[in-house]
Amino acid sequence: MDRSNDIVIVTGAAAGIGLGIAQGYLAAGARVAICDYRESTVAAAATQLGEPDRLEAGVIDVRDEAQVDGFFGHVEETFGPPTVVVANAGIYPNTPVVDLEVEEWDRVMETNMRGVFLTGRAAARSMIASGQGGNILTISSGAYQSGRVGAAHYCASKAGVVMFTKVLALELAPHHIRVNCIAPGLVEVNSAVSPISDEYKSTLTNSIPWGRIGQPQDIANAALFLTSPEADFITGEVLMVNGGSSAGRAFLPPSNP
């Protein structure tokens, strides 16, 4: 899949799913700009990705309007207007509602929803101005439709991302800008950056019909498809990438004795 004509921005791309998506587009020949809020991990990601002639890296907080708009401006000056933007940045602390402080609730909402809004708005403005159409991808989660203990703020934010995606798709269709969402299941990520417990991982893995957890490349492959000409008639949709987890309760034994 040749993506050498694409200019791609991926937020939250210093590790995990975002890094995998950036790798996928670079491997396909695109020019890619990554950003994250941790300077050390952004630098490490840029070194890992290589391709200095086709890679830009920035340290930004996606909650900050000026930083998001400034990064888009820098990418336009360096590579040109983006043709693909992936709003991936997100956080997922785990705290029961009765123990949840307002500050933590706000931090999740500001990162997972305000960050997607600011990224999507910057992408839309740039693509409309260029007049060449484009693709915007948001990254939600299976948590948008399946709650779990301790994740009220995370689940609510990811449900919000899905509806934001649908509305943005309606608004941008006249400009030939497609907007879609990927909802990953459990994906293998760097535990130092995004820690999850062994119990959670093993329990969830046992419920996946495909028999394994996802890899960042699985999400990258979905992103490459959804932003390709082959997906031209797909917009405002949510693609579940979870090994069949959303198909049903695979962990149950047969009901007949």
N, C-alpha and C positions, 0 to 999 in steps of 0.2 A: 504494500500500500504506500504509494508515493505521496508524501505530504510536503514536498519541498517548496510549494508555493504558500504554505501556511505560516502565519506568525501567531504563536500560542503563548498565552499567559496562564500560569497555574499558581494559585495561592495556596499557602500551607504546604509548600512543596519541598521542605527540607528533609522530610522523612516519610515513611509509610506510603499511603495511597497516592498522595500528591507527588512524591518523588517517583513512584512507579509510572504515573501518568506522564510526567516530564520525560522520563526515559523512553517511553513508548513513542512519543512524538519526535524526539531527537533521533531515535533509530529509524524513523520513517522519513527523515530528511528535513523536518521543520526547523524554523528558528524559534527558540523557546526562551521565555523569561519566567524565572521562578522567584517567589518571594516567601518570606516567613518572618516571624518576629524574633527569632533567636539568631544572633549574629554568628555564633560559633557553628551552629548546625547548617546555616545557609552556606557558609564558607566550605564546610565539609561536603555538602551536597553538590556544590559547584565543582569541587575537585573530583568527586566520584563520577559526575556526569560527563566531565571532559567537554570536548567540542567548544572551545572558547570562542571560535568565530561565529557560532550559532547559538550561544547561550549568554543571557544576561541574568544577574542575580541581585536581588535587593532585600533589604531588611525593612519591613514595614509592619505596622499593626493594622489589620483589616478593619478594626473598629474606628479608625481615624480617617475622616473624610479627606483631609488634605493629603495624608500619606498615600491613600489609595489613588486619588486623582493624580498626584505627583508621579507615582510609579507608572501609571498608564501614559502620562505625558513623556516620561523618559523612554519608555518602550517605543512609542511612536517616533520619537526623534532618532532612536537607534536603529530600529528595524522597519518602522512603518506601522500603520494601524493594525491592530490584531484582527485575525480572522476567526480565531477560536479562543474562548476564555473559559477556564474551569475554576469555578468558585468552590474550592475544596477546603479551605481553612476551617477548622472546628476543634472544639474541646469537649471532653466528656467526663467530668468529675462525677463521683457517685456519693450521694448523700440523701438519706430519707427526708421526706418533706418536713416532718416535725423537728428535724435538726438543721434544716436548710436556712442559711442566712441570706438576707436580701442581696448582699454583695455577691455571693456566689451565683444566685439566680440571675442577677443582672449581667455578670461576666459571661455566663453561658449564652444568654440571649443576645448580648452585644456582639459576641464573636460569631455565633452560629447563625444568627438572623441579620443583625445589622451589617455584619461583614459581607454576607451574601448580597444584601440589598445594595451596599456601596459598590461592590465589585460588579454586580449585574448592571447597575446604573451607569457606571463608568464604561463598561463594555458596550452597552446599548448606545450611549452618546457617541462613542468613537466609531462604531459600525455604521450608525445612521449618517454621520458626517462623511464617512468614506464612500457611502453609496454603493458598496460592493456586497452587502449582505454579510452573513457570518453565522457562527454557532456559539451559543452560550450553554455551558453545562453547569448544573449545580450538583453537589454531592449531598444526598440525604443519608438515610440509613433505614434498615428494616425496622428500626425503633419508631419510625413515623407512623406505623400502623400496629405495632405490638409493644405494649408497655412493659417495663421491667422495674423491679423494686430499686429504689435509690436513684432513678433517672428521670424524675418528673420534668426537670428543666431541659434535659437533653432530648427526651422524647417529644416534648412540646415544641422545642426549637426545630427539630427535624420535620415534624408535621408542618410547621410554618414554612419551611424551605420548599416543600412540595407545592403548597398553594401559591407561594410567591412565583414559583416556576411556571405554573399554569397561567397566572395572570400576565406575567411578562411575555409568555409565548403569544397570548392573544394580542397584546399591545404591539409586539414587534413583527408579527406576521406580515403586515403591509410593507415592511422594509426588507422582506426576504431574510429575516434573521430568525433562525430556529433556536428554541430554548427547550432543553430537555433535562431530565434529572436521572442520576444513577443512585440507586439505593443498595449499597453493599450489605452483605451479611458480615459474619466474622472474617476479618482479614488479618493475615500474619504481618505484624509490624514490629519495629524495634521496641522492645520492652522498656528500654531506658527512656524512650521518648513518650510512649503510650502504654503504660503498664496495665496488664489485666491479670487476674489471679489464675493460677493453674486449674483451680476447681471450676471457675467460670468457663475457661477455654475447653476443658475436657467435657464438661456437661453439654456445652453447645455443640461441640464437634460431633458428639454422639447423636445429635438430632438432625444432622445434615445428610440428606439422602445420598448425595454424591460421595460421601465418605471422607471428606477432607475439608479443612478451612480454606478460605480464599487466599490468593496471593495478589500483591499489588498489580502484577501484570494482567490478572484477570479483569481488574477494573480498567486498566489502561486499554485493553482490547475492546472493551465495551465503549469507552470514550472515543477511540479511533473509529469505530463503526458509526456511532451516533452522530459524529461530526463529518461523516463522509458523504459523497454524492449519492451513495447507495441508500442512504437514510433520508433522502430529500423530502419525503412525504410524512416524516415523523416530527412532530413538534408538540410541546405541552405534555409529554408523556414521562412516566416513571419506569425505568428499567431495573428490575430486581436482579441483582447478581449475587446469588447466595447458595449455589449448589442445590437448589430445590427446597430450601428451608421454608419458604412461604407457600409451598404446595400443600402442606398438611403436617400432621403429627407423626413423623416417621419413627419416633421413638416408641410408639405404642405397639404392643404385641397384637396378633390377630384377635378379634373380639370373640370368635367362635371357640368353644372349649375343645 
